[in-house]
Amino acid sequence: NAARSELPKNGMRVTVSSFLTPLAPDLRNFAGYSSASIRLTRADNSKSTTIRMSSEAKKWAILGIEWNVLIALWMNVVSWVVSSFLPSFLPRLLPRCDEQDTSSTASPNQTKWISNCRPGGLEQLRLVTLKSGVATIGYNLKLHSPPPFSQAIQSISDIPKDSVVISSKAFSVNYADCCIRWGLYESALQFVGFPIVPGFDVAGFVEMAPPGDGPWNVGDKVFGVTLFGAYSSRVLLPSVQLRKIPASLSFEQAAALPAVALTALYALQLAGHFPQESKGRNRAILIHSAAGGVGSMLVQMSKILGLSPVVGVVGKSSKVGFLSSLGCDVVIDKSTQDLWQAAREASPDGYAAIMDANGVSTLQQSYDHLAPTGRLIVFGFHSNLPMGRAALSPLEWIRMAVKMSSMPKFDPMDLTVSNKSVMGFNLSFFEKEVDLVSLLFDQVCEWLEQGKLTCPRIVEMDMKDIGEAHNLIMSGKSVGKIVIRT
């Protein structure tokens, strides 16, 4: 511990500690990281409880760059230097948390989780065991316990009302998880900090459920979303965030669906095509990165909702056939075609909606190719970030800074006279939008049951291969979803 002060209070000893990551300054109080832990110990040392605090502190900045970005930069550069030139020192970059079981007698029934205790490279992703009874949680259960870990759960009375514990059999990997590991994912910094358990999608059996008339019983097969905490074999989450797995789906297929399907459907809602049908004359839609998890959902949902033509964009010829099999009317292969010329040929009058998770490389042109009343929906910035890089070198940070300085700015007056809209969102901030997310989830499940919506293509791996999974998704070569078996 970098700093420690002990204050007696009402028979309790209070230890406040701030974690110092090796080779990194302890600035996380200013950065929004989870920097402080409070340990409450009885005077007779009979029992202690640790509470980690996620600071939502002031946005301190130097030359306009916030501290959280500066600290992430420093820690990632340290990871890059050590992994590149001093690999034998990598273990020194792997802090532990109090909930980790370091004994040699851990039970097979204890929770296995992917540790991510500080920003950095793939070395931060370790498969470790939690102490008996501890599960992982999302940040919307912070009143039960500070995320990412629950209190020790020994009986049903130890879990919040209207929540369940699931024994997870599979979870999925999203590109956002790489940003979380780098320390560049805003909601993760605001609501959890470090250590953090990445991941949003889970599928498994209900292990513990409150008695009575609740929606779930022990043994039910369920899938759903958690607001971080999914890289785990045992997850505590609110019942409302789960749905029954359709009989046609395996655990692995079910785990591939929630985050990407909910993202896609909410994007179409913002575009004005759900839940009511759009009455606009132009119904053309252009989908960037259409062979990915969200993209493949957007293609299918656009067909369900009657949009036409549905135009999908890919960056490799090997992905064209996959998109055609989903029903895409036009597939544009950027590796062999001029993207925007092909887009104009597919819909000469422009597009009613363009779905863009690319960022700086396509945002301006996407806006320019909207039809009057068209909407540009933004939900990611992949091209702003490095592809195929496990650790971020100083050169990568310079490249990111240059890209950020090139981000387009949209003039409100031009938006008005052009009758165009630019809208963005990130579902990981939707803690309080329970009814909205439930509406989306119910519709996704209905389409799955009807056979209108199918699971994206999946690549299955084991928990020990999580580093390989991150490498694959960062390479840009993955199609559909990557799913991890627990």
C-alpha positions as CSV (number, residue, x, y, z in Angstrom):
1,N,0.0,0.0,0.0
2,A,1.3,3.4,-0.9
3,A,-0.4,5.2,2.0
4,R,-2.1,3.9,5.1
5,S,-3.8,5.6,8.1
6,E,-5.6,3.8,10.9
7,L,-8.3,5.5,13.0
8,P,-10.2,3.8,15.9
9,K,-13.9,4.3,15.8
10,N,-16.6,2.6,17.9
11,G,-14.6,-0.5,18.5
12,M,-13.6,-0.8,14.8
13,R,-10.2,-0.3,13.3
14,V,-10.5,1.6,10.0
15,T,-7.7,1.1,7.5
16,V,-7.8,3.4,4.5
17,S,-5.3,2.4,1.8
18,S,-4.5,3.6,-1.7
19,F,-3.0,1.1,-4.1
20,L,0.2,1.9,-5.8
21,T,0.7,0.1,-9.1
22,P,4.3,-0.8,-9.7
23,L,6.1,1.7,-11.9
24,A,3.0,4.0,-11.9
25,P,2.3,7.1,-9.9
26,D,-0.6,6.9,-7.5
27,L,-2.8,9.5,-9.2
28,R,-6.0,7.6,-9.4
29,N,-7.9,9.8,-7.0
30,F,-7.8,12.4,-9.7
31,A,-8.5,10.0,-12.5
32,G,-11.8,8.4,-11.7
33,Y,-10.0,5.1,-11.0
34,S,-11.0,2.9,-8.1
35,S,-8.2,4.1,-5.9
36,A,-9.1,3.7,-2.3
37,S,-10.1,0.7,-0.2
38,I,-11.5,0.9,3.3
39,R,-11.0,-2.1,5.6
40,L,-13.3,-2.4,8.6
41,T,-11.8,-4.7,11.3
42,R,-13.2,-5.5,14.7
43,A,-11.0,-4.5,17.6
44,D,-10.4,-8.2,18.4
45,N,-9.4,-8.9,14.8
46,S,-12.3,-11.4,14.6
47,K,-13.7,-10.1,11.3
48,S,-12.8,-7.7,8.6
49,T,-14.6,-6.3,5.5
50,T,-12.9,-4.5,2.6
51,I,-14.8,-1.8,0.7
52,R,-13.2,-0.6,-2.5
53,M,-14.2,2.9,-3.5
54,S,-14.6,4.0,-7.1
55,S,-13.9,7.7,-7.2
56,E,-16.0,9.9,-9.4
57,A,-13.7,12.8,-8.8
58,K,-13.1,16.1,-10.5
59,K,-11.8,16.0,-14.1
60,W,-8.3,17.2,-13.5
61,A,-6.4,17.8,-16.8
62,I,-3.0,18.9,-18.1
63,L,-3.1,20.7,-21.5
64,G,-6.7,19.6,-21.9
65,I,-5.8,15.9,-21.4
66,E,-7.7,14.3,-18.4
67,W,-5.8,12.5,-15.7
68,N,-7.4,9.2,-16.4
69,V,-6.1,9.3,-20.0
70,L,-2.7,10.3,-18.8
71,I,-2.5,7.5,-16.3
72,A,-3.8,5.0,-18.8
73,L,-1.1,6.2,-21.2
74,W,1.6,5.9,-18.6
75,M,0.6,2.4,-17.5
76,N,0.1,1.1,-21.1
77,V,3.5,2.5,-22.0
78,V,5.1,0.7,-19.0
79,S,3.4,-2.5,-20.1
80,W,4.7,-2.1,-23.6
81,V,8.3,-1.3,-22.5
82,V,8.3,-4.2,-20.0
83,S,6.7,-6.8,-22.4
84,S,9.0,-5.7,-25.3
85,F,12.3,-5.3,-23.5
86,L,12.1,-6.8,-19.9
87,P,9.5,-9.6,-20.1
88,S,10.9,-11.3,-17.0
89,F,9.6,-8.2,-15.0
90,L,6.0,-8.7,-16.2
91,P,4.8,-10.4,-13.0
92,R,5.6,-7.1,-11.2
93,L,2.9,-5.4,-13.2
94,L,0.2,-7.8,-11.8
95,P,-1.4,-6.4,-8.7
96,R,-3.7,-8.6,-6.6
97,C,-7.0,-7.7,-5.0
98,D,-8.2,-8.7,-1.5
99,E,-10.9,-11.0,-2.9
100,Q,-8.4,-13.2,-4.7
101,D,-7.8,-16.6,-3.2
102,T,-4.1,-17.2,-3.1
103,S,-4.2,-20.4,-1.2
104,S,-3.4,-23.8,-2.7
105,T,-6.6,-25.4,-1.4
106,A,-9.2,-23.5,-3.5
107,S,-12.3,-25.5,-4.2
108,P,-13.4,-26.2,-7.8
109,N,-16.8,-24.6,-6.8
110,Q,-15.2,-21.2,-6.1
111,T,-15.6,-18.4,-8.7
112,K,-13.1,-18.3,-11.5
113,W,-12.6,-14.8,-13.1
114,I,-10.4,-13.0,-15.5
115,S,-8.4,-10.5,-13.4
116,N,-7.8,-7.0,-14.8
117,C,-6.3,-5.0,-11.9
118,R,-4.7,-2.1,-13.8
119,P,-4.6,-0.6,-17.3
120,G,-2.2,-2.4,-19.6
121,G,-1.5,-5.1,-22.1
122,L,-2.6,-8.8,-22.3
123,E,-0.5,-9.6,-19.3
124,Q,-3.2,-8.0,-17.2
125,L,-5.7,-10.8,-18.2
126,R,-5.2,-13.6,-15.7
127,L,-7.4,-16.5,-14.8
128,V,-7.6,-16.6,-11.0
129,T,-9.9,-17.8,-8.2
130,L,-12.0,-15.7,-5.8
131,K,-12.4,-16.4,-2.2
132,S,-15.2,-18.8,-1.1
133,G,-18.7,-17.4,-1.8
134,V,-17.6,-14.3,-3.7
135,A,-19.2,-13.7,-7.1
136,T,-18.7,-10.9,-9.7
137,I,-21.3,-8.1,-10.1
138,G,-22.2,-5.2,-12.3
139,Y,-22.0,-1.6,-11.1
140,N,-25.8,-1.3,-10.7
141,L,-25.5,-3.5,-7.6
142,K,-23.2,-1.1,-5.9
143,L,-25.6,-0.7,-3.0
144,H,-25.0,-4.4,-2.2
145,S,-21.3,-4.3,-2.6
146,P,-18.8,-2.1,-4.4
147,P,-18.2,-3.6,-7.9
148,P,-16.7,-5.7,-9.2
149,F,-17.2,-8.3,-6.4
150,S,-20.1,-9.3,-4.2
151,Q,-19.9,-9.9,-0.5
152,A,-19.4,-13.6,0.4
153,I,-22.6,-15.3,-0.5
154,Q,-23.4,-18.3,1.7
155,S,-27.2,-18.3,1.6
156,I,-30.1,-16.7,-0.2
157,S,-30.3,-14.0,2.4
158,D,-26.9,-12.7,1.2
159,I,-28.2,-11.6,-2.2
160,P,-30.3,-8.5,-2.9
161,K,-34.0,-8.8,-3.5
162,D,-35.0,-9.3,-7.1
163,S,-31.5,-10.6,-8.0
164,V,-30.1,-14.1,-8.7
165,V,-26.7,-15.8,-8.9
166,I,-26.0,-17.7,-12.1
167,S,-23.5,-20.3,-12.7
168,S,-22.1,-19.0,-16.0
169,K,-21.3,-21.4,-18.7
170,A,-20.2,-18.9,-21.4
171,F,-19.6,-15.2,-21.9
172,S,-18.7,-13.2,-25.0
173,V,-15.8,-10.9,-25.9
174,N,-16.5,-7.4,-27.3
175,Y,-14.1,-4.8,-28.6
176,A,-15.1,-2.6,-25.7
177,D,-13.4,-5.1,-23.4
178,C,-10.0,-4.2,-25.0
179,C,-10.8,-0.5,-24.3
180,I,-11.6,-1.4,-20.7
181,R,-8.2,-3.2,-20.4
182,W,-6.4,-0.2,-21.8
183,G,-8.2,2.1,-19.3
184,L,-10.0,4.0,-22.0
185,Y,-13.6,3.0,-21.5
186,E,-15.5,5.9,-19.8
187,S,-18.3,4.1,-18.1
188,A,-15.9,1.5,-16.7
189,L,-13.8,4.3,-15.2
190,Q,-16.7,6.2,-13.8
191,F,-18.6,3.4,-12.2
192,V,-16.1,0.7,-11.4
193,G,-12.4,1.7,-11.8
194,F,-9.7,-0.9,-11.2
195,P,-9.7,-3.8,-10.5
196,I,-12.5,-4.5,-12.9
197,V,-14.1,-7.7,-14.4
198,P,-14.8,-6.9,-18.1
199,G,-17.7,-8.3,-20.1
200,F,-21.4,-7.8,-20.6
201,D,-22.9,-11.0,-21.9
202,V,-23.6,-14.1,-19.8
203,A,-25.4,-17.5,-20.2
204,G,-25.8,-20.3,-17.7
205,F,-27.9,-21.9,-15.0
206,V,-29.7,-20.1,-12.1
207,E,-27.7,-21.2,-9.0
208,M,-29.5,-19.1,-6.3
209,A,-32.9,-17.3,-6.6
210,P,-35.1,-15.8,-3.9
211,P,-38.0,-18.0,-2.9
212,G,-41.6,-17.0,-3.9
213,D,-43.1,-15.8,-7.1
214,G,-40.0,-14.5,-8.8
215,P,-39.3,-15.0,-12.5
216,W,-36.5,-17.6,-12.0
217,N,-36.0,-20.9,-10.2
218,V,-32.9,-22.7,-9.5
219,G,-31.8,-24.7,-12.5
220,D,-33.4,-22.4,-15.1
221,K,-31.3,-21.8,-18.3
222,V,-30.9,-18.1,-18.8
223,F,-28.9,-15.5,-20.7
224,G,-28.6,-11.8,-20.3
225,V,-26.5,-8.7,-19.7
226,T,-24.5,-7.4,-16.7
227,L,-23.0,-3.9,-16.4
228,F,-19.5,-5.3,-16.4
229,G,-18.5,-8.5,-14.4
230,A,-19.2,-11.1,-17.1
231,Y,-15.7,-12.6,-17.4
232,S,-16.5,-15.0,-14.6
233,S,-17.9,-18.4,-13.8
234,R,-20.4,-17.0,-11.2
235,V,-22.3,-13.7,-11.5
236,L,-24.8,-11.9,-9.3
237,L,-27.2,-9.7,-11.3
238,P,-30.7,-8.4,-11.2
239,S,-33.4,-10.8,-12.5
240,V,-34.8,-8.2,-14.9
241,Q,-31.5,-8.4,-16.9
242,L,-32.1,-12.1,-17.8
243,R,-34.3,-14.0,-20.2
244,K,-34.9,-17.7,-20.8
245,I,-32.6,-19.3,-23.4
246,P,-34.6,-20.4,-26.4
247,A,-34.6,-24.1,-26.9
248,S,-32.8,-23.8,-30.2
249,L,-29.7,-22.1,-28.7
250,S,-26.7,-23.5,-26.8
251,F,-25.2,-21.6,-23.9
252,E,-22.4,-20.4,-26.2
253,Q,-24.8,-19.1,-28.8
254,A,-27.0,-17.4,-26.2
255,A,-23.9,-15.7,-24.7
256,A,-23.1,-14.2,-28.1
257,L,-26.4,-12.3,-28.4
258,P,-27.5,-9.8,-25.7
259,A,-25.1,-6.9,-26.0
260,V,-24.8,-6.9,-29.8
261,A,-28.6,-7.4,-30.3
262,L,-29.6,-4.7,-27.8
263,T,-27.1,-2.3,-29.3
264,A,-28.4,-3.0,-32.8
265,L,-32.1,-2.6,-31.9
266,Y,-31.6,0.6,-29.9
267,A,-29.6,2.0,-32.9
268,L,-32.6,1.3,-35.1
269,Q,-34.9,2.9,-32.6
270,L,-32.8,6.1,-32.7
271,A,-32.9,5.9,-36.5
272,G,-36.7,6.0,-36.3
273,H,-37.5,2.5,-37.5
274,F,-38.5,0.8,-34.2
275,P,-40.9,0.2,-32.5
276,Q,-43.1,2.0,-35.1
277,E,-42.4,1.7,-38.8
278,S,-40.9,4.8,-40.3
279,K,-43.1,6.7,-42.7
280,G,-40.2,8.3,-44.5
281,R,-39.8,8.0,-48.2
282,N,-36.2,6.9,-48.1
283,R,-35.7,3.6,-46.3
284,A,-32.1,2.8,-47.3
285,I,-29.6,1.9,-44.6
286,L,-25.8,1.6,-44.7
287,I,-24.1,-0.5,-42.0
288,H,-20.3,-0.2,-41.4
289,S,-18.5,-3.2,-40.0
290,A,-21.5,-5.3,-41.0
291,A,-19.9,-8.7,-40.5
292,G,-19.2,-8.0,-36.8
293,G,-21.4,-8.8,-33.9
294,V,-23.5,-5.6,-33.9
295,G,-23.3,-5.3,-37.7
296,S,-24.7,-8.8,-38.3
297,M,-27.6,-8.0,-36.0
298,L,-28.2,-4.8,-37.8
299,V,-28.4,-6.5,-41.1
300,Q,-30.9,-9.1,-39.9
301,M,-33.1,-6.5,-38.0
302,S,-33.1,-4.1,-40.9
303,K,-34.5,-6.8,-43.1
304,I,-37.1,-7.7,-40.4
305,L,-38.2,-4.1,-40.2
306,G,-38.5,-3.7,-44.0
307,L,-35.6,-1.4,-44.7
308,S,-34.3,-1.4,-48.3
309,P,-31.8,-1.5,-49.6
310,V,-29.7,-2.9,-46.8
311,V,-26.1,-2.1,-47.6
312,G,-23.3,-3.7,-45.6
313,V,-19.7,-2.7,-45.6
314,V,-16.8,-5.1,-44.9
315,G,-13.0,-4.7,-45.0
316,K,-12.1,-8.2,-46.2
317,S,-13.3,-10.2,-49.2
318,S,-13.6,-13.3,-47.0
319,K,-16.5,-11.7,-45.2
320,V,-18.7,-11.0,-48.2
321,G,-20.3,-14.4,-48.4
322,F,-21.3,-14.3,-44.7
323,L,-23.1,-11.0,-45.2
324,S,-24.9,-12.2,-48.3
325,S,-26.1,-15.2,-46.3
326,L,-27.7,-12.9,-43.8
327,G,-29.8,-11.2,-46.6
328,C,-27.7,-8.1,-47.2
329,D,-29.0,-6.5,-50.5
330,V,-25.6,-5.0,-51.3
331,V,-22.2,-5.9,-49.8
332,I,-19.4,-3.3,-50.3
333,D,-15.9,-4.8,-49.9
334,K,-13.6,-1.8,-49.0
335,S,-10.5,-3.9,-49.9
336,T,-11.5,-4.1,-53.6
337,Q,-14.1,-1.3,-54.1
338,D,-14.3,2.5,-53.6
339,L,-16.5,2.6,-50.6
340,W,-18.4,5.8,-51.2
341,Q,-18.8,5.4,-55.0
342,A,-20.3,2.0,-54.3
343,A,-22.5,3.5,-51.6
344,R,-23.8,6.1,-54.0
345,E,-24.5,3.5,-56.7
346,A,-26.4,1.3,-54.1
347,S,-28.6,4.3,-53.1
348,P,-28.3,7.3,-55.3
349,D,-30.7,9.4,-53.1
350,G,-28.6,8.9,-50.0
351,Y,-29.5,6.9,-46.8
352,A,-32.2,7.2,-44.2
353,A,-29.8,5.8,-41.7
354,I,-26.1,5.1,-41.5
355,M,-24.7,3.0,-38.7
356,D,-21.2,3.9,-37.9
357,A,-18.9,2.4,-35.2
358,N,-15.7,3.3,-37.1
359,G,-15.1,6.8,-35.9
360,V,-12.8,9.2,-37.6
361,S,-12.2,7.2,-40.7
362,T,-15.8,7.4,-41.9
363,L,-17.9,9.8,-39.8
364,Q,-17.7,12.8,-42.1
365,Q,-18.4,10.9,-45.3
366,S,-21.2,9.0,-43.5
367,Y,-22.8,12.3,-42.7
368,D,-22.4,13.6,-46.2
369,H,-24.2,10.5,-47.6
370,L,-27.3,10.9,-45.5
371,A,-30.5,11.7,-47.3
372,P,-32.6,14.7,-46.1
373,T,-34.2,13.5,-42.8
374,G,-31.4,10.9,-42.5
375,R,-29.8,10.0,-39.2
376,L,-26.2,9.1,-38.5
377,I,-26.1,6.7,-35.5
378,V,-22.7,6.6,-33.8
379,F,-21.9,3.8,-31.3
380,G,-18.1,3.3,-31.5
381,F,-14.8,4.6,-32.7
382,H,-12.8,1.6,-33.8
383,S,-10.6,3.5,-36.3
384,N,-9.5,5.9,-33.6
385,L,-8.0,3.0,-31.7
386,P,-5.1,0.7,-32.7
387,M,-6.0,-2.6,-34.4
388,G,-3.8,-5.6,-33.8
389,R,-1.9,-4.1,-30.9
390,A,-2.0,-5.9,-27.5
391,A,-0.1,-3.1,-25.7
392,L,-0.1,0.6,-26.6
393,S,3.3,1.9,-27.5
394,P,4.1,5.7,-27.3
395,L,3.7,5.8,-31.1
396,E,0.2,4.4,-30.8
397,W,-0.7,7.1,-28.4
398,I,0.6,9.8,-30.8
399,R,-1.5,8.2,-33.6
400,M,-4.6,8.2,-31.4
401,A,-4.0,11.9,-30.5
402,V,-3.7,12.8,-34.2
403,K,-6.9,11.0,-35.0
404,M,-8.8,12.6,-32.2
405,S,-7.7,16.0,-33.5
406,S,-9.2,15.1,-36.9
407,M,-12.6,14.2,-35.6
408,P,-15.3,16.0,-37.5
409,K,-17.5,18.7,-36.0
410,F,-21.1,19.0,-37.0
411,D,-22.5,22.6,-37.3
412,P,-26.0,22.9,-35.8
413,M,-27.0,25.3,-38.5
414,D,-25.9,22.8,-41.2
415,L,-27.9,20.1,-39.4
416,T,-30.9,22.3,-39.6
417,V,-30.8,23.3,-43.2
418,S,-29.7,19.9,-44.3
419,N,-32.4,18.1,-42.3
420,K,-29.9,15.6,-40.9
421,S,-29.3,14.3,-37.5
422,V,-26.2,12.9,-35.7
423,M,-27.0,10.7,-32.6
424,G,-24.7,8.6,-30.4
425,F,-25.1,6.2,-27.5
426,N,-23.4,3.7,-25.2
427,L,-25.7,1.1,-23.5
428,S,-23.2,0.6,-20.7
429,F,-24.5,3.9,-19.2
430,F,-28.1,2.7,-19.2
431,E,-28.3,1.6,-15.5
432,K,-31.6,3.4,-14.9
433,E,-33.2,2.6,-18.3
434,V,-34.7,-0.6,-17.1
435,D,-38.0,-0.4,-19.0
436,L,-36.3,0.6,-22.2
437,V,-33.8,-2.2,-22.2
438,S,-36.5,-4.7,-21.2
439,L,-38.6,-3.6,-24.2
440,L,-35.6,-4.2,-26.5
441,F,-34.7,-7.5,-24.9
442,D,-38.3,-8.8,-25.1
443,Q,-38.4,-8.0,-28.9
444,V,-35.0,-9.7,-29.5
445,C,-36.3,-12.8,-27.7
446,E,-39.5,-12.8,-29.7
447,W,-37.6,-12.7,-33.0
448,L,-35.4,-15.5,-31.8
449,E,-38.3,-17.7,-30.9
450,Q,-39.9,-16.9,-34.3
451,G,-36.7,-17.8,-36.1
452,K,-36.5,-14.4,-37.7
453,L,-33.2,-13.6,-35.9
454,T,-30.3,-16.0,-35.8
455,C,-27.2,-16.2,-33.7
456,P,-24.1,-14.7,-35.3
457,R,-21.3,-16.9,-36.3
458,I,-19.2,-17.7,-33.2
459,V,-15.7,-18.7,-32.4
460,E,-15.5,-20.7,-29.1
461,M,-12.5,-20.6,-26.8
462,D,-11.7,-21.5,-23.1
463,M,-11.1,-19.0,-20.3
464,K,-7.4,-19.7,-20.4
465,D,-7.3,-18.4,-24.0
466,I,-8.7,-15.0,-23.1
467,G,-5.5,-13.3,-24.4
468,E,-5.8,-15.0,-27.7
469,A,-9.5,-13.9,-27.9
470,H,-8.4,-10.3,-27.3
471,N,-5.8,-10.6,-30.0
472,L,-8.3,-12.0,-32.5
473,I,-10.9,-9.3,-32.0
474,M,-8.2,-6.6,-32.2
475,S,-6.9,-8.0,-35.5
476,G,-10.1,-7.1,-37.4
477,K,-10.2,-10.7,-38.8
478,S,-13.0,-12.0,-36.6
479,V,-16.4,-12.6,-38.0
480,G,-19.5,-12.6,-35.8
481,K,-18.7,-13.1,-32.1
482,I,-16.0,-14.6,-29.9
483,V,-17.4,-16.7,-27.0
484,I,-15.5,-18.0,-24.0
485,R,-16.6,-21.2,-22.3
486,T,-16.2,-21.3,-18.5
